[in-house]
């Protein structure tokens, strides 16, 4: 039996989470969840897409996203951090 060729691809993974999430949830759970959903739908999803990425997994206050190159992952990360600071 012939061995089938293994399919490979390069990917860069970015992990992000909310600093102080437990504390913020303790202060205002409903408000925090609303803000998190709004940031994702109005900002995060668009810049992930702009950098050819995709969300691999959502978990509470965090996400894992995949990009086709380190360049795209870093560009996303810089835009994400500066946008969240604003």
Gaussian input, Z-matrix of N, CA and C with variables (Angstrom, degrees):
# hf/3-21g

backbone

0 1
 N
 C     1     B1
 C     2     B2     1     A1
 N     3     B3     2     A2     1     D1
 C     4     B4     3     A3     2     D2
 C     5     B5     4     A4     3     D3
 N     6     B6     5     A5     4     D4
 C     7     B7     6     A6     5     D5
 C     8     B8     7     A7     6     D6
 N     9     B9     8     A8     7     D7
 C    10    B10     9     A9     8     D8
 C    11    B11    10    A10     9     D9
 N    12    B12    11    A11    10    D10
 C    13    B13    12    A12    11    D11
 C    14    B14    13    A13    12    D12
 N    15    B15    14    A14    13    D13
 C    16    B16    15    A15    14    D14
 C    17    B17    16    A16    15    D15
 N    18    B18    17    A17    16    D16
 C    19    B19    18    A18    17    D17
 C    20    B20    19    A19    18    D18
 N    21    B21    20    A20    19    D19
 C    22    B22    21    A21    20    D20
 C    23    B23    22    A22    21    D21
 N    24    B24    23    A23    22    D22
 C    25    B25    24    A24    23    D23
 C    26    B26    25    A25    24    D24
 N    27    B27    26    A26    25    D25
 C    28    B28    27    A27    26    D26
 C    29    B29    28    A28    27    D27
 N    30    B30    29    A29    28    D28
 C    31    B31    30    A30    29    D29
 C    32    B32    31    A31    30    D30
 N    33    B33    32    A32    31    D31
 C    34    B34    33    A33    32    D32
 C    35    B35    34    A34    33    D33
 N    36    B36    35    A35    34    D34
 C    37    B37    36    A36    35    D35
 C    38    B38    37    A37    36    D36
 N    39    B39    38    A38    37    D37
 C    40    B40    39    A39    38    D38
 C    41    B41    40    A40    39    D39
 N    42    B42    41    A41    40    D40
 C    43    B43    42    A42    41    D41
 C    44    B44    43    A43    42    D42
 N    45    B45    44    A44    43    D43
 C    46    B46    45    A45    44    D44
 C    47    B47    46    A46    45    D45
 N    48    B48    47    A47    46    D46
 C    49    B49    48    A48    47    D47
 C    50    B50    49    A49    48    D48
 N    51    B51    50    A50    49    D49
 C    52    B52    51    A51    50    D50
 C    53    B53    52    A52    51    D51
 N    54    B54    53    A53    52    D52
 C    55    B55    54    A54    53    D53
 C    56    B56    55    A55    54    D54
 N    57    B57    56    A56    55    D55
 C    58    B58    57    A57    56    D56
 C    59    B59    58    A58    57    D57
 N    60    B60    59    A59    58    D58
 C    61    B61    60    A60    59    D59
 C    62    B62    61    A61    60    D60
 N    63    B63    62    A62    61    D61
 C    64    B64    63    A63    62    D62
 C    65    B65    64    A64    63    D63
 N    66    B66    65    A65    64    D64
 C    67    B67    66    A66    65    D65
 C    68    B68    67    A67    66    D66
 N    69    B69    68    A68    67    D67
 C    70    B70    69    A69    68    D68
 C    71    B71    70    A70    69    D69
 N    72    B72    71    A71    70    D70
 C    73    B73    72    A72    71    D71
 C    74    B74    73    A73    72    D72
 N    75    B75    74    A74    73    D73
 C    76    B76    75    A75    74    D74
 C    77    B77    76    A76    75    D75
 N    78    B78    77    A77    76    D76
 C    79    B79    78    A78    77    D77
 C    80    B80    79    A79    78    D78
 N    81    B81    80    A80    79    D79
 C    82    B82    81    A81    80    D80
 C    83    B83    82    A82    81    D81
 N    84    B84    83    A83    82    D82
 C    85    B85    84    A84    83    D83
 C    86    B86    85    A85    84    D84
 N    87    B87    86    A86    85    D85
 C    88    B88    87    A87    86    D86
 C    89    B89    88    A88    87    D87
 N    90    B90    89    A89    88    D88
 C    91    B91    90    A90    89    D89
 C    92    B92    91    A91    90    D90
 N    93    B93    92    A92    91    D91
 C    94    B94    93    A93    92    D92
 C    95    B95    94    A94    93    D93
 N    96    B96    95    A95    94    D94
 C    97    B97    96    A96    95    D95
 C    98    B98    97    A97    96    D96
 N    99    B99    98    A98    97    D97
 C   100   B100    99    A99    98    D98
 C   101   B101   100   A100    99    D99
 N   102   B102   101   A101   100   D100
 C   103   B103   102   A102   101   D101
 C   104   B104   103   A103   102   D102
 N   105   B105   104   A104   103   D103
 C   106   B106   105   A105   104   D104
 C   107   B107   106   A106   105   D105
 N   108   B108   107   A107   106   D106
 C   109   B109   108   A108   107   D107
 C   110   B110   109   A109   108   D108
 N   111   B111   110   A110   109   D109
 C   112   B112   111   A111   110   D110
 C   113   B113   112   A112   111   D111
 N   114   B114   113   A113   112   D112
 C   115   B115   114   A114   113   D113
 C   116   B116   115   A115   114   D114
 N   117   B117   116   A116   115   D115
 C   118   B118   117   A117   116   D116
 C   119   B119   118   A118   117   D117
 N   120   B120   119   A119   118   D118
 C   121   B121   120   A120   119   D119
 C   122   B122   121   A121   120   D120
 N   123   B123   122   A122   121   D121
 C   124   B124   123   A123   122   D122
 C   125   B125   124   A124   123   D123
 N   126   B126   125   A125   124   D124
 C   127   B127   126   A126   125   D125
 C   128   B128   127   A127   126   D126
 N   129   B129   128   A128   127   D127
 C   130   B130   129   A129   128   D128
 C   131   B131   130   A130   129   D129
 N   132   B132   131   A131   130   D130
 C   133   B133   132   A132   131   D131
 C   134   B134   133   A133   132   D132
 N   135   B135   134   A134   133   D133
 C   136   B136   135   A135   134   D134
 C   137   B137   136   A136   135   D135
 N   138   B138   137   A137   136   D136
 C   139   B139   138   A138   137   D137
 C   140   B140   139   A139   138   D138
 N   141   B141   140   A140   139   D139
 C   142   B142   141   A141   140   D140
 C   143   B143   142   A142   141   D141
 N   144   B144   143   A143   142   D142
 C   145   B145   144   A144   143   D143
 C   146   B146   145   A145   144   D144
 N   147   B147   146   A146   145   D145
 C   148   B148   147   A147   146   D146
 C   149   B149   148   A148   147   D147
 N   150   B150   149   A149   148   D148
 C   151   B151   150   A150   149   D149
 C   152   B152   151   A151   150   D150
 N   153   B153   152   A152   151   D151
 C   154   B154   153   A153   152   D152
 C   155   B155   154   A154   153   D153
 N   156   B156   155   A155   154   D154
 C   157   B157   156   A156   155   D155
 C   158   B158   157   A157   156   D156
 N   159   B159   158   A158   157   D157
 C   160   B160   159   A159   158   D158
 C   161   B161   160   A160   159   D159
 N   162   B162   161   A161   160   D160
 C   163   B163   162   A162   161   D161
 C   164   B164   163   A163   162   D162
 N   165   B165   164   A164   163   D163
 C   166   B166   165   A165   164   D164
 C   167   B167   166   A166   165   D165
 N   168   B168   167   A167   166   D166
 C   169   B169   168   A168   167   D167
 C   170   B170   169   A169   168   D168
 N   171   B171   170   A170   169   D169
 C   172   B172   171   A171   170   D170
 C   173   B173   172   A172   171   D171
 N   174   B174   173   A173   172   D172
 C   175   B175   174   A174   173   D173
 C   176   B176   175   A175   174   D174
 N   177   B177   176   A176   175   D175
 C   178   B178   177   A177   176   D176
 C   179   B179   178   A178   177   D177
 N   180   B180   179   A179   178   D178
 C   181   B181   180   A180   179   D179
 C   182   B182   181   A181   180   D180
 N   183   B183   182   A182   181   D181
 C   184   B184   183   A183   182   D182
 C   185   B185   184   A184   183   D183
 N   186   B186   185   A185   184   D184
 C   187   B187   186   A186   185   D185
 C   188   B188   187   A187   186   D186
 N   189   B189   188   A188   187   D187
 C   190   B190   189   A189   188   D188
 C   191   B191   190   A190   189   D189
 N   192   B192   191   A191   190   D190
 C   193   B193   192   A192   191   D191
 C   194   B194   193   A193   192   D192
 N   195   B195   194   A194   193   D193
 C   196   B196   195   A195   194   D194
 C   197   B197   196   A196   195   D195
 N   198   B198   197   A197   196   D196
 C   199   B199   198   A198   197   D197
 C   200   B200   199   A199   198   D198
 N   201   B201   200   A200   199   D199
 C   202   B202   201   A201   200   D200
 C   203   B203   202   A202   201   D201
 N   204   B204   203   A203   202   D202
 C   205   B205   204   A204   203   D203
 C   206   B206   205   A205   204   D204
 N   207   B207   206   A206   205   D205
 C   208   B208   207   A207   206   D206
 C   209   B209   208   A208   207   D207
 N   210   B210   209   A209   208   D208
 C   211   B211   210   A210   209   D209
 C   212   B212   211   A211   210   D210
 N   213   B213   212   A212   211   D211
 C   214   B214   213   A213   212   D212
 C   215   B215   214   A214   213   D213
 N   216   B216   215   A215   214   D214
 C   217   B217   216   A216   215   D215
 C   218   B218   217   A217   216   D216
 N   219   B219   218   A218   217   D217
 C   220   B220   219   A219   218   D218
 C   221   B221   220   A220   219   D219
 N   222   B222   221   A221   220   D220
 C   223   B223   222   A222   221   D221
 C   224   B224   223   A223   222   D222
 N   225   B225   224   A224   223   D223
 C   226   B226   225   A225   224   D224
 C   227   B227   226   A226   225   D225
 N   228   B228   227   A227   226   D226
 C   229   B229   228   A228   227   D227
 C   230   B230   229   A229   228   D228
 N   231   B231   230   A230   229   D229
 C   232   B232   231   A231   230   D230
 C   233   B233   232   A232   231   D231
 N   234   B234   233   A233   232   D232
 C   235   B235   234   A234   233   D233
 C   236   B236   235   A235   234   D234
 N   237   B237   236   A236   235   D235
 C   238   B238   237   A237   236   D236
 C   239   B239   238   A238   237   D237
 N   240   B240   239   A239   238   D238
 C   241   B241   240   A240   239   D239
 C   242   B242   241   A241   240   D240
 N   243   B243   242   A242   241   D241
 C   244   B244   243   A243   242   D242
 C   245   B245   244   A244   243   D243
 N   246   B246   245   A245   244   D244
 C   247   B247   246   A246   245   D245
 C   248   B248   247   A247   246   D246
 N   249   B249   248   A248   247   D247
 C   250   B250   249   A249   248   D248
 C   251   B251   250   A250   249   D249
 N   252   B252   251   A251   250   D250
 C   253   B253   252   A252   251   D251
 C   254   B254   253   A253   252   D252
 N   255   B255   254   A254   253   D253
 C   256   B256   255   A255   254   D254
 C   257   B257   256   A256   255   D255

   B1=1.4491
   B2=1.5184
   B3=1.3215
   B4=1.4621
   B5=1.5205
   B6=1.3047
   B7=1.4577
   B8=1.5130
   B9=1.3205
   B10=1.4694
   B11=1.5230
   B12=1.3172
   B13=1.4693
   B14=1.5262
   B15=1.3012
   B16=1.4596
   B17=1.5169
   B18=1.3118
   B19=1.4536
   B20=1.5277
   B21=1.3152
   B22=1.4611
   B23=1.5141
   B24=1.3274
   B25=1.4563
   B26=1.5164
   B27=1.2947
   B28=1.4565
   B29=1.5206
   B30=1.3093
   B31=1.4624
   B32=1.5188
   B33=1.3069
   B34=1.4629
   B35=1.5166
   B36=1.3124
   B37=1.4593
   B38=1.5186
   B39=1.3310
   B40=1.4616
   B41=1.5268
   B42=1.3093
   B43=1.4591
   B44=1.5254
   B45=1.3196
   B46=1.4684
   B47=1.5222
   B48=1.3247
   B49=1.4575
   B50=1.5154
   B51=1.3240
   B52=1.4589
   B53=1.5249
   B54=1.3191
   B55=1.4633
   B56=1.5239
   B57=1.3308
   B58=1.4569
   B59=1.5155
   B60=1.3223
   B61=1.4646
   B62=1.5330
   B63=1.3164
   B64=1.4742
   B65=1.5208
   B66=1.3206
   B67=1.4628
   B68=1.5285
   B69=1.3311
   B70=1.4639
   B71=1.5295
   B72=1.3245
   B73=1.4702
   B74=1.5231
   B75=1.3308
   B76=1.4519
   B77=1.5178
   B78=1.3196
   B79=1.4622
   B80=1.5283
   B81=1.3498
   B82=1.4738
   B83=1.5232
   B84=1.3207
   B85=1.4573
   B86=1.5282
   B87=1.3160
   B88=1.4706
   B89=1.5225
   B90=1.3223
   B91=1.4608
   B92=1.5187
   B93=1.3283
   B94=1.4641
   B95=1.5218
   B96=1.3265
   B97=1.4623
   B98=1.5268
   B99=1.3247
   B100=1.4683
   B101=1.5232
   B102=1.3183
   B103=1.4693
   B104=1.5229
   B105=1.3185
   B106=1.4624
   B107=1.5272
   B108=1.3325
   B109=1.4790
   B110=1.5293
   B111=1.3224
   B112=1.4677
   B113=1.5188
   B114=1.3240
   B115=1.4680
   B116=1.5216
   B117=1.3170
   B118=1.4611
   B119=1.5237
   B120=1.3267
   B121=1.4643
   B122=1.5205
   B123=1.3339
   B124=1.4636
   B125=1.5222
   B126=1.3320
   B127=1.4577
   B128=1.5300
   B129=1.2999
   B130=1.4657
   B131=1.5248
   B132=1.3362
   B133=1.4678
   B134=1.5257
   B135=1.3276
   B136=1.4668
   B137=1.5254
   B138=1.3287
   B139=1.4700
   B140=1.5275
   B141=1.3189
   B142=1.4724
   B143=1.5206
   B144=1.3217
   B145=1.4581
   B146=1.5316
   B147=1.3382
   B148=1.4692
   B149=1.5248
   B150=1.3264
   B151=1.4664
   B152=1.5296
   B153=1.3424
   B154=1.4734
   B155=1.5253
   B156=1.3294
   B157=1.4520
   B158=1.5098
   B159=1.3087
   B160=1.4604
   B161=1.5166
   B162=1.3205
   B163=1.4607
   B164=1.5212
   B165=1.3213
   B166=1.4510
   B167=1.5195
   B168=1.3348
   B169=1.4585
   B170=1.5210
   B171=1.3261
   B172=1.4668
   B173=1.5145
   B174=1.3247
   B175=1.4568
   B176=1.5192
   B177=1.3265
   B178=1.4610
   B179=1.5136
   B180=1.3278
   B181=1.4570
   B182=1.5247
   B183=1.3211
   B184=1.4579
   B185=1.5138
   B186=1.3322
   B187=1.4550
   B188=1.5139
   B189=1.3088
   B190=1.4538
   B191=1.5131
   B192=1.3164
   B193=1.4536
   B194=1.5187
   B195=1.3271
   B196=1.4583
   B197=1.5209
   B198=1.3291
   B199=1.4606
   B200=1.5216
   B201=1.3372
   B202=1.4615
   B203=1.5281
   B204=1.3261
   B205=1.4680
   B206=1.5208
   B207=1.3140
   B208=1.4622
   B209=1.5238
   B210=1.3176
   B211=1.4639
   B212=1.5269
   B213=1.3247
   B214=1.4622
   B215=1.5270
   B216=1.3146
   B217=1.4694
   B218=1.5280
   B219=1.3253
   B220=1.4626
   B221=1.5279
   B222=1.3182
   B223=1.4676
   B224=1.5303
   B225=1.3313
   B226=1.4654
   B227=1.5275
   B228=1.3160
   B229=1.4662
   B230=1.5259
   B231=1.3205
   B232=1.4625
   B233=1.5257
   B234=1.3230
   B235=1.4644
   B236=1.5384
   B237=1.3210
   B238=1.4634
   B239=1.5273
   B240=1.3228
   B241=1.4666
   B242=1.5223
   B243=1.3191
   B244=1.4728
   B245=1.5351
   B246=1.3141
   B247=1.4588
   B248=1.5137
   B249=1.2989
   B250=1.4595
   B251=1.5383
   B252=1.3169
   B253=1.4661
   B254=1.5342
   B255=1.3449
   B256=1.4715
   B257=1.5010
   A1=108.69
   A2=115.99
   A3=121.92
   A4=110.57
   A5=115.27
   A6=119.50
   A7=108.95
   A8=116.55
   A9=119.32
   A10=108.45
   A11=116.98
   A12=119.45
   A13=110.39
   A14=114.61
   A15=120.45
   A16=109.32
   A17=115.33
   A18=120.50
   A19=109.14
   A20=116.60
   A21=121.26
   A22=109.24
   A23=114.50
   A24=119.86
   A25=107.91
   A26=115.17
   A27=120.74
   A28=109.08
   A29=115.77
   A30=120.66
   A31=108.54
   A32=115.30
   A33=121.93
   A34=106.71
   A35=116.71
   A36=122.49
   A37=109.37
   A38=116.20
   A39=121.88
   A40=107.39
   A41=115.30
   A42=122.05
   A43=107.80
   A44=116.83
   A45=120.73
   A46=108.81
   A47=115.75
   A48=119.44
   A49=109.59
   A50=115.44
   A51=122.43
   A52=109.42
   A53=116.31
   A54=121.00
   A55=109.04
   A56=116.47
   A57=120.46
   A58=114.64
   A59=116.73
   A60=121.74
   A61=112.16
   A62=117.98
   A63=120.18
   A64=111.24
   A65=116.44
   A66=120.45
   A67=110.37
   A68=116.54
   A69=120.81
   A70=111.64
   A71=117.07
   A72=120.64
   A73=110.59
   A74=116.65
   A75=120.72
   A76=112.84
   A77=116.24
   A78=121.38
   A79=111.19
   A80=116.35
   A81=120.36
   A82=109.04
   A83=116.95
   A84=121.69
   A85=112.57
   A86=117.58
   A87=120.60
   A88=111.54
   A89=116.31
   A90=120.34
   A91=112.05
   A92=117.15
   A93=121.14
   A94=111.00
   A95=117.11
   A96=120.24
   A97=111.50
   A98=117.28
   A99=121.23
   A100=110.83
   A101=116.98
   A102=120.92
   A103=110.38
   A104=117.02
   A105=121.47
   A106=111.25
   A107=116.78
   A108=120.93
   A109=111.16
   A110=116.51
   A111=120.53
   A112=111.16
   A113=117.73
   A114=120.67
   A115=110.59
   A116=115.33
   A117=118.22
   A118=111.33
   A119=117.25
   A120=119.17
   A121=112.92
   A122=118.43
   A123=121.10
   A124=114.30
   A125=117.70
   A126=119.08
   A127=112.76
   A128=117.27
   A129=121.71
   A130=112.23
   A131=117.78
   A132=120.67
   A133=111.70
   A134=116.70
   A135=120.51
   A136=112.30
   A137=117.08
   A138=116.64
   A139=111.70
   A140=117.54
   A141=118.63
   A142=108.59
   A143=116.66
   A144=121.64
   A145=112.09
   A146=116.79
   A147=121.07
   A148=112.39
   A149=116.45
   A150=121.20
   A151=111.79
   A152=115.22
   A153=123.15
   A154=112.88
   A155=115.95
   A156=119.64
   A157=112.20
   A158=114.18
   A159=120.85
   A160=108.38
   A161=115.75
   A162=120.88
   A163=107.99
   A164=115.43
   A165=121.45
   A166=110.14
   A167=116.10
   A168=119.51
   A169=110.03
   A170=115.61
   A171=122.58
   A172=107.37
   A173=116.54
   A174=120.10
   A175=109.34
   A176=115.49
   A177=120.81
   A178=112.58
   A179=115.63
   A180=121.18
   A181=112.56
   A182=117.49
   A183=118.96
   A184=113.25
   A185=113.22
   A186=119.65
   A187=110.03
   A188=114.90
   A189=122.81
   A190=106.40
   A191=116.21
   A192=119.90
   A193=109.27
   A194=115.23
   A195=122.08
   A196=109.30
   A197=115.58
   A198=122.09
   A199=109.05
   A200=116.66
   A201=119.78
   A202=114.09
   A203=117.06
   A204=119.42
   A205=109.81
   A206=114.99
   A207=120.64
   A208=109.71
   A209=117.47
   A210=121.38
   A211=110.26
   A212=117.47
   A213=121.10
   A214=111.20
   A215=117.66
   A216=121.15
   A217=111.10
   A218=116.74
   A219=120.35
   A220=110.37
   A221=117.60
   A222=120.73
   A223=110.00
   A224=117.14
   A225=120.56
   A226=110.02
   A227=116.64
   A228=121.27
   A229=111.98
   A230=116.75
   A231=120.35
   A232=111.43
   A233=116.24
   A234=120.00
   A235=110.57
   A236=116.06
   A237=121.76
   A238=110.56
   A239=117.27
   A240=120.91
   A241=112.19
   A242=116.75
   A243=118.20
   A244=110.83
   A245=117.60
   A246=120.35
   A247=113.05
   A248=116.89
   A249=120.26
   A250=110.64
   A251=117.06
   A252=120.14
   A253=110.62
   A254=115.85
   A255=119.86
   A256=109.45
   D1=130.37
   D2=177.86
   D3=-74.53
   D4=142.84
   D5=172.71
   D6=-78.09
   D7=132.69
   D8=177.40
   D9=-80.08
   D10=145.31
   D11=179.91
   D12=-65.00
   D13=143.36
   D14=178.73
   D15=-83.99
   D16=131.69
   D17=178.06
   D18=-84.15
   D19=131.19
   D20=179.46
   D21=-132.30
   D22=153.01
   D23=172.59
   D24=-152.65
   D25=151.60
   D26=177.64
   D27=-85.50
   D28=145.49
   D29=177.61
   D30=-153.72
   D31=150.10
   D32=173.01
   D33=-117.95
   D34=132.51
   D35=-177.42
   D36=-108.07
   D37=133.51
   D38=176.66
   D39=-118.04
   D40=130.12
   D41=175.95
   D42=-111.40
   D43=134.69
   D44=179.69
   D45=-138.29
   D46=144.73
   D47=172.90
   D48=-148.51
   D49=166.67
   D50=-176.53
   D51=-87.42
   D52=122.04
   D53=176.43
   D54=-68.91
   D55=132.39
   D56=178.12
   D57=74.17
   D58=21.47
   D59=-175.11
   D60=-56.32
   D61=-47.22
   D62=-177.98
   D63=-61.34
   D64=-42.36
   D65=178.71
   D66=-63.47
   D67=-45.79
   D68=-179.87
   D69=-63.92
   D70=-38.79
   D71=177.39
   D72=-65.20
   D73=-36.04
   D74=178.70
   D75=-65.97
   D76=-31.13
   D77=-179.62
   D78=-77.05
   D79=-46.11
   D80=-176.21
   D81=-157.18
   D82=86.63
   D83=-175.84
   D84=-60.35
   D85=-50.71
   D86=-178.01
   D87=-63.89
   D88=-43.19
   D89=179.46
   D90=-64.64
   D91=-41.26
   D92=179.73
   D93=-64.34
   D94=-43.75
   D95=178.50
   D96=-63.29
   D97=-38.34
   D98=178.05
   D99=-64.93
   D100=-43.43
   D101=178.97
   D102=-64.17
   D103=-43.59
   D104=179.79
   D105=-61.40
   D106=-44.89
   D107=177.67
   D108=-62.75
   D109=-41.70
   D110=-179.73
   D111=-64.81
   D112=-45.09
   D113=178.38
   D114=-58.84
   D115=-41.95
   D116=-178.54
   D117=-66.13
   D118=-48.70
   D119=-175.52
   D120=-74.12
   D121=-31.44
   D122=-175.96
   D123=-94.53
   D124=-14.26
   D125=-172.73
   D126=-138.35
   D127=-58.60
   D128=-170.17
   D129=-64.68
   D130=-49.14
   D131=-178.66
   D132=-56.39
   D133=-40.69
   D134=-178.31
   D135=-66.57
   D136=-43.69
   D137=-177.10
   D138=-75.52
   D139=-27.70
   D140=172.66
   D141=-62.12
   D142=-48.02
   D143=178.91
   D144=-62.57
   D145=-41.84
   D146=179.21
   D147=-57.89
   D148=-26.84
   D149=-178.24
   D150=-107.04
   D151=24.36
   D152=174.36
   D153=60.78
   D154=30.39
   D155=-179.04
   D156=-102.71
   D157=178.34
   D158=176.08
   D159=-149.51
   D160=149.39
   D161=175.34
   D162=-79.78
   D163=126.13
   D164=179.39
   D165=-90.69
   D166=-40.65
   D167=-176.88
   D168=-156.13
   D169=138.62
   D170=171.93
   D171=-109.25
   D172=138.38
   D173=177.26
   D174=-148.86
   D175=106.14
   D176=178.22
   D177=54.01
   D178=-106.96
   D179=-178.02
   D180=-97.27
   D181=9.16
   D182=-174.60
   D183=-129.35
   D184=169.29
   D185=174.64
   D186=-149.96
   D187=151.90
   D188=170.73
   D189=-113.07
   D190=130.24
   D191=178.01
   D192=-128.96
   D193=151.33
   D194=-176.84
   D195=-118.62
   D196=138.77
   D197=178.86
   D198=-129.40
   D199=152.61
   D200=-176.55
   D201=-74.37
   D202=-10.70
   D203=179.53
   D204=-155.13
   D205=160.53
   D206=176.25
   D207=-64.93
   D208=-36.00
   D209=179.54
   D210=-58.69
   D211=-47.53
   D212=179.27
   D213=-66.46
   D214=-38.99
   D215=179.90
   D216=-64.03
   D217=-42.99
   D218=179.64
   D219=-69.29
   D220=-42.09
   D221=178.52
   D222=-60.68
   D223=-42.99
   D224=175.86
   D225=-60.01
   D226=-49.04
   D227=-176.11
   D228=-59.26
   D229=-42.52
   D230=178.86
   D231=-65.14
   D232=-44.42
   D233=179.54
   D234=-66.37
   D235=-39.90
   D236=178.87
   D237=-61.71
   D238=-49.56
   D239=-178.23
   D240=-64.29
   D241=-44.12
   D242=-179.39
   D243=-68.96
   D244=-36.31
   D245=177.66
   D246=-67.38
   D247=-39.85
   D248=179.07
   D249=-68.83
   D250=-32.98
   D251=178.37
   D252=-66.22
   D253=-33.33
   D254=177.57
   D255=-70.61

